[in-house]
């Protein structure tokens, strides 16, 4: 951990200075859904998504399987196959994509399931983790891909 008052962002983090973050896979999934949400429902090949969003093709295929399983994208096989957004972009949130790829959002395991921590009932900090989880989920649930696309146009 960084000492109080130390600027961590201006230098490379060490292993001891871990931050809470989404995975690279989740970042790629968000970029993929963002790209597809701007295609107006057109079926798009993996090669195009990979190239335009700078996502490794083999990794993207695995991500798209998870997004398809979560009904965020639809897949089509064959020569003219590819992927399209499965729902209106206004009905797909950042939280939907994050949960589809890496599971529930939480700062601490106890915020997901009290049974996973023997201290949840007596811990003074436990309610803080629950509150943080709820606030993060609320914020991510408000950010849908239609609104994100609109923000880009307003820049």
Protein Blocks (a to p, Z undefined) as FASTA:
>chain_A
ZZehiafklpccdfklcccdddfklmmmmmmmmmmmmnnopacdfklmmmmnopafklmm
mmmmmmmmnomaccdedjkgccddfbdfklpcfklmmmmmnopadfbfklmomklpcklm
mmmklmmmmmmmmmmmmmmmmmcfklmmmmmmmZZ
